[in-house]
Amino acid sequence: MQKAVKQADLETLELAAQEGWVNLKYLDEAEVCLRSPVSYSYILIGEQNRLEQTPQRYGSRTSILGMWQPAQGFECALTHWSILDLIVSSYLSNMKANLYKMVQQQLSG
């Protein structure tokens, strides 16, 4: 059900972009770990292997934020904390409110 609602929202936004009412931009974030959480190595048969335990490091992830606007270009940014969680909900809420205002104005005018 939620996927259908999101698909309908996307189709509405794409239609609004085609009509020139909005500038549609696609935004995504990926997180990468700066170091492997699992230590491993290869040894010869019969040799002893010793792996040092490293302290657990929290917050050592890098976020890559990318924004693509069709026919305009692509932008990206790197940071050591998640910025997408902080901005997307307010950005999308404002964008959705503005879209509905414009649609209402078009329908009533």
N, CA, C and O of each residue as an XYZ file, in Angstrom:
436
protein
N       0.821     -1.204      0.000
C       0.000      0.000      0.000
C       0.861      1.264      0.000
O       0.621      2.184     -0.781
N       1.871      1.304      0.885
C       2.712      2.489      0.972
C       3.505      2.690     -0.318
O       3.737      3.824     -0.737
N       3.920      1.587     -0.948
C       4.644      1.709     -2.212
C       3.752      2.332     -3.281
O       4.219      3.150     -4.075
N       2.486      1.958     -3.310
C       1.555      2.524     -4.289
C       1.351      4.017     -4.058
O       1.247      4.788     -5.012
N       1.292      4.424     -2.797
C       1.139      5.847     -2.470
C       2.371      6.627     -2.920
O       2.256      7.705     -3.504
N       3.555      6.070     -2.642
C       4.786      6.741     -3.054
C       4.909      6.797     -4.576
O       5.384      7.790     -5.127
N       4.481      5.728     -5.253
C       4.517      5.720     -6.712
C       3.577      6.782     -7.270
O       3.914      7.470     -8.234
N       2.403      6.916     -6.666
C       1.452      7.945     -7.108
C       2.018      9.346     -6.871
O       1.853     10.230     -7.712
N       2.688      9.553     -5.725
C       3.324     10.845     -5.455
C       4.402     11.156     -6.492
O       4.504     12.286     -6.971
N       5.204     10.148     -6.835
C       6.247     10.347     -7.837
C       5.649     10.700     -9.193
O       6.145     11.594     -9.878
N       4.600     10.010     -9.578
C       3.960     10.307    -10.855
C       3.374     11.719    -10.871
O       3.424     12.405    -11.892
N       2.822     12.148     -9.743
C       2.301     13.512     -9.638
C       3.427     14.530     -9.788
O       3.282     15.532    -10.488
N       4.546     14.265     -9.124
C       5.689     15.172     -9.223
C       6.261     15.203    -10.637
O       6.624     16.268    -11.136
N       6.341     14.050    -11.281
C       6.851     14.014    -12.656
C       5.944     14.785    -13.601
O       6.426     15.471    -14.502
N       4.637     14.678    -13.405
C       3.689     15.435    -14.226
C       3.844     16.935    -13.978
O       3.824     17.729    -14.919
N       3.997     17.322    -12.708
C       4.188     18.734    -12.375
C       5.485     19.268    -12.980
O       5.545     20.420    -13.410
N       6.527     18.428    -13.013
C       7.793     18.842    -13.618
C       7.645     19.007    -15.133
O       8.209     19.934    -15.714
N       6.899     18.126    -15.763
C       6.666     18.233    -17.208
C       5.913     19.508    -17.547
O       6.147     20.111    -18.595
N       5.022     19.915    -16.678
C       4.237     21.130    -16.899
C       5.013     22.395    -16.518
O       4.564     23.509    -16.789
N       6.180     22.215    -15.889
C       6.989     23.359    -15.500
C       6.616     23.964    -14.164
O       7.063     25.065    -13.845
N       5.817     23.280    -13.384
C       5.398     23.806    -12.084
C       6.480     23.643    -11.023
O       6.574     24.453    -10.101
N       7.294     22.601    -11.151
C       8.349     22.336    -10.171
C       9.624     21.925    -10.896
O       9.586     21.486    -12.045
N      10.735     22.070    -10.221
C      12.008     21.510    -10.675
C      12.210     20.215     -9.912
O      12.451     20.239     -8.705
N      12.116     19.094    -10.591
C      12.217     17.788     -9.948
C      13.675     17.396     -9.794
O      14.441     17.392    -10.757
N      14.046     17.065     -8.550
C      15.406     16.634     -8.242
C      15.328     15.317     -7.476
O      14.479     15.139     -6.603
N      16.217     14.410     -7.815
C      16.286     13.115     -7.144
C      17.447     13.151     -6.160
O      18.564     13.522     -6.520
N      17.179     12.763     -4.917
C      18.142     12.873     -3.833
C      18.320     11.503     -3.194
O      17.337     10.813     -2.924
N      19.566     11.103     -2.950
C      19.820      9.823     -2.293
C      21.103      9.922     -1.483
O      21.989     10.724     -1.778
N      21.177      9.090     -0.459
C      22.347      9.062      0.406
C      22.817      7.621      0.549
O      22.006      6.707      0.691
N      24.112      7.428      0.512
C      24.707      6.120      0.775
C      25.728      6.310      1.893
O      26.408      7.333      1.961
N      25.824      5.312      2.764
C      26.800      5.368      3.842
C      27.840      4.277      3.629
O      27.507      3.144      3.280
N      29.092      4.630      3.842
C      30.176      3.664      3.725
C      30.983      3.667      5.009
O      31.114      4.692      5.677
N      31.515      2.518      5.338
C      32.329      2.376      6.548
C      33.787      2.624      6.181
O      34.282      2.108      5.179
N      34.462      3.415      6.998
C      35.853      3.749      6.724
C      36.799      2.578      6.960
O      37.902      2.543      6.414
N      36.375      1.645      7.752
C      37.213      0.476      8.005
C      36.334     -0.749      8.141
O      35.180     -0.660      8.558
N      36.879     -1.868      7.792
C      36.138     -3.120      7.827
C      35.866     -3.526      9.278
O      36.788     -3.543     10.093
N      34.608     -3.854      9.613
C      34.316     -4.285     10.977
C      34.793     -5.712     11.242
O      34.856     -6.130     12.398
N      35.127     -6.462     10.201
C      35.564     -7.847     10.350
C      37.017     -7.951      9.914
O      37.360     -7.605      8.784
N      37.868     -8.429     10.813
C      39.268     -8.626     10.455
C      39.441    -10.045      9.939
O      38.892    -10.992     10.502
N      40.193    -10.182      8.885
C      40.484    -11.510      8.362
C      41.831    -11.467      7.659
O      42.328    -10.399      7.302
N      42.417    -12.653      7.465
C      43.684    -12.729      6.750
C      43.827    -14.127      6.165
O      43.065    -15.041      6.479
N      44.811    -14.257      5.320
C      45.139    -15.549      4.728
C      46.497    -15.974      5.277
O      47.414    -15.161      5.397
N      46.612    -17.264      5.609
C      47.878    -17.793      6.116
C      48.179    -19.101      5.408
O      47.302    -19.739      4.825
N      49.440    -19.476      5.477
C      49.831    -20.767      4.933
C      49.374    -21.884      5.861
O      49.267    -21.681      7.071
N      49.107    -23.040      5.315
C      48.673    -24.187      6.111
C      49.763    -24.517      7.127
O      50.946    -24.580      6.791
N      49.352    -24.722      8.353
C      50.282    -25.091      9.409
C      50.839    -23.911     10.178
O      51.439    -24.110     11.234
N      50.669    -22.706      9.698
C      51.156    -21.538     10.419
C      50.079    -21.016     11.357
O      48.884    -21.151     11.095
N      50.523    -20.423     12.443
C      49.585    -19.877     13.409
C      49.155    -18.489     12.973
O      49.951    -17.720     12.434
N      47.909    -18.180     13.206
C      47.357    -16.870     12.836
C      46.941    -16.148     14.093
O      46.322    -16.740     14.977
N      47.274    -14.873     14.184
C      46.876    -14.070     15.335
C      46.229    -12.788     14.820
O      46.837    -12.047     14.047
N      45.024    -12.535     15.241
C      44.300    -11.321     14.863
C      44.122    -10.455     16.094
O      43.572    -10.892     17.105
N      44.590     -9.235     15.999
C      44.423     -8.296     17.096
C      42.978     -7.799     17.100
O      42.404     -7.510     16.050
N      42.416     -7.707     18.273
C      41.069     -7.168     18.406
C      41.162     -5.644     18.449
O      41.891     -5.081     19.266
N      40.441     -5.004     17.590
C      40.445     -3.543     17.570
C      39.216     -3.037     18.309
O      38.169     -3.685     18.293
N      39.336     -1.878     18.958
C      38.170     -1.333     19.666
C      37.053     -0.992     18.676
O      37.295     -0.565     17.547
N      35.842     -1.194     19.139
C      34.677     -0.863     18.307
C      34.639      0.644     18.113
O      34.741      1.399     19.080
N      34.493      1.083     16.874
C      34.470      2.514     16.586
C      33.117      2.872     16.007
O      32.770      2.463     14.899
N      32.368      3.628     16.760
C      31.070      4.066     16.311
C      31.187      5.444     15.678
O      32.044      6.241     16.061
N      30.336      5.716     14.722
C      30.312      7.031     14.119
C      31.391      7.252     13.082
O      31.626      8.385     12.662
N      32.060      6.173     12.657
C      33.125      6.345     11.674
C      32.618      6.008     10.268
O      33.315      5.369      9.481
N      31.419      6.440      9.975
C      30.842      6.202      8.661
C      30.862      7.512      7.872
O      30.730      8.599      8.434
N      31.029      7.381      6.578
C      30.983      8.537      5.700
C      29.699      8.469      4.885
O      29.371      7.426      4.320
N      28.988      9.563      4.826
C      27.770      9.644      4.030
C      28.082     10.347      2.719
O      28.767     11.369      2.692
N      27.570      9.784      1.641
C      27.688     10.380      0.320
C      26.275     10.781     -0.100
O      25.395      9.931     -0.236
N      26.072     12.053     -0.298
C      24.769     12.572     -0.677
C      24.837     13.000     -2.139
O      25.701     13.785     -2.529
N      23.917     12.476     -2.939
C      23.882     12.815     -4.355
C      22.539     13.398     -4.738
O      21.497     12.946     -4.263
N      22.566     14.409     -5.604
C      21.334     15.016     -6.087
C      21.434     15.144     -7.607
O      22.385     15.725     -8.130
N      20.445     14.597     -8.307
C      20.419     14.620     -9.768
C      19.150     15.311    -10.231
O      18.053     15.000     -9.768
N      19.309     16.239    -11.137
C      18.173     16.911    -11.753
C      18.239     16.615    -13.244
O      19.210     16.982    -13.906
N      17.203     15.945    -13.784
C      17.227     15.580    -15.198
C      17.510     16.797    -16.083
O      16.956     17.877    -15.875
N      18.365     16.600    -17.052
C      18.760     17.611    -18.041
C      19.511     18.795    -17.421
O      19.799     19.766    -18.121
N      19.831     18.736    -16.130
C      20.549     19.830    -15.475
C      21.913     19.393    -14.961
O      22.901     20.100    -15.165
N      21.987     18.250    -14.303
C      23.270     17.794    -13.802
C      23.172     17.019    -12.509
O      22.085     16.729    -12.009
N      24.346     16.689    -11.979
C      24.481     15.882    -10.772
C      25.424     16.597     -9.810
O      26.454     17.133    -10.220
N      25.065     16.601     -8.536
C      25.903     17.170     -7.491
C      26.042     16.142     -6.381
O      25.135     15.344     -6.146
N      27.186     16.165     -5.698
C      27.342     15.252     -4.563
C      28.159     15.922     -3.461
O      28.877     16.896     -3.689
N      28.022     15.365     -2.263
C      28.750     15.885     -1.106
C      29.098     14.724     -0.188
O      28.398     13.712     -0.162
N      30.176     14.875      0.561
C      30.614     13.878      1.534
C      30.582     14.486      2.924
O      30.871     15.669      3.104
N      30.226     13.664      3.908
C      30.250     14.115      5.291
C      30.447     12.913      6.200
O      30.275     11.773      5.767
N      30.801     13.152      7.445
C      31.003     12.062      8.402
C      29.781     11.818      9.273
O      29.882     11.113     10.278
N      28.656     12.365      8.930
C      27.418     12.081      9.646
C      26.290     12.083      8.629
O      26.448     12.582      7.515
N      25.168     11.533      9.009
C      24.037     11.428      8.102
C      23.295     12.761      8.039
O      22.721     13.213      9.030
N      23.314     13.373      6.879
C      22.588     14.629      6.725
C      21.223     14.419      6.093
O      20.337     15.266      6.209
N      21.061     13.294      5.428
C      19.799     13.054      4.740
C      18.643     12.954      5.726
O      17.564     13.490      5.478
N      18.865     12.273      6.833
C      17.800     12.150      7.832
C      17.350     13.512      8.349
O      16.176     13.707      8.664
N      18.282     14.445      8.434
C      17.970     15.752      8.996
C      17.187     16.654      8.041
O      16.362     17.456      8.480
N      17.442     16.526      6.743
C      16.862     17.497      5.816
C      15.726     16.967      4.950
O      14.868     17.740      4.525
N      15.703     15.684      4.686
C      14.755     15.190      3.696
C      13.312     15.362      4.125
O      12.490     15.806      3.323
N      12.976     15.029      5.353
C      11.568     15.104      5.753
C      11.043     16.531      5.687
O       9.929     16.751      5.211
N      11.816     17.500      6.152
C      11.334     18.881      6.069
C      11.331     19.383      4.634
O      10.419     20.107      4.235
N      12.335     19.009      3.855
C      12.393     19.420      2.446
C      11.206     18.856      1.669
O      10.551     19.573      0.912
N      10.938     17.562      1.864
C       9.829     16.936      1.143
C       8.482     17.475      1.604
O       7.568     17.633      0.794
N       8.351     17.755      2.883
C       7.094     18.320      3.382
C       6.835     19.686      2.760
O       5.721     19.970      2.321
N       7.858     20.528      2.722
C       7.700     21.845      2.100
C       7.407     21.725      0.613
O       6.558     22.440      0.081
N       8.103     20.828     -0.049
C       7.908     20.643     -1.479
C       6.492     20.155     -1.782
O       5.852     20.634     -2.718
N       6.013     19.208     -0.993
C       4.669     18.676     -1.198
C       3.622     19.758     -0.953
O       2.658     19.869     -1.711
N       3.800     20.555      0.097
C       2.856     21.634      0.388
C       2.837     22.654     -0.740
O       1.770     23.114     -1.145
N       4.019     23.013     -1.252
C       4.080     23.965     -2.361
C       3.447     23.403     -3.625
O       2.778     24.129     -4.361
N       3.653     22.124     -3.879
C       3.059     21.496     -5.054
C       1.537     21.526     -4.977
O       0.872     21.869     -5.955
N       0.986     21.170     -3.829
C      -0.466     21.174     -3.692
C      -1.046     22.585     -3.793
O      -2.136     22.772     -4.335
N      -0.318     23.579     -3.272
C      -0.777     24.964     -3.431
C      -0.843     25.350     -4.901
O      -1.817     25.953     -5.351
N       0.202     24.997     -5.648
C       0.238     25.344     -7.070
C      -0.857     24.623     -7.847
O      -1.477     25.203     -8.739
N      -1.091     23.365     -7.511
C      -2.149     22.618     -8.186
C      -3.509     23.232     -7.878
O      -4.339     23.376     -8.776
N      -3.745     23.594     -6.620
C      -5.009     24.217     -6.253
C      -5.190     25.546     -6.979
O      -6.292     25.860     -7.429
N      -4.122     26.327     -7.096
C      -4.212     27.598     -7.812
C      -4.528     27.375     -9.291
O      -5.316     28.115     -9.880
N      -3.918     26.361     -9.881
C      -4.171     26.064    -11.282
C      -5.621     25.606    -11.495
O      -6.258     25.971    -12.484
N      -6.121     24.820    -10.573
C      -7.493     24.309    -10.703
C      -8.543     25.378    -10.463
O      -9.593     25.376    -11.105
N      -8.262     26.306     -9.528
C      -9.241     27.336     -9.201
C      -9.127     28.573    -10.095
O     -10.064     29.367    -10.180
N      -7.996     28.733    -10.751
C      -7.782     29.951    -11.520
C      -7.967     29.716    -12.962
O      -7.824     30.641    -13.761
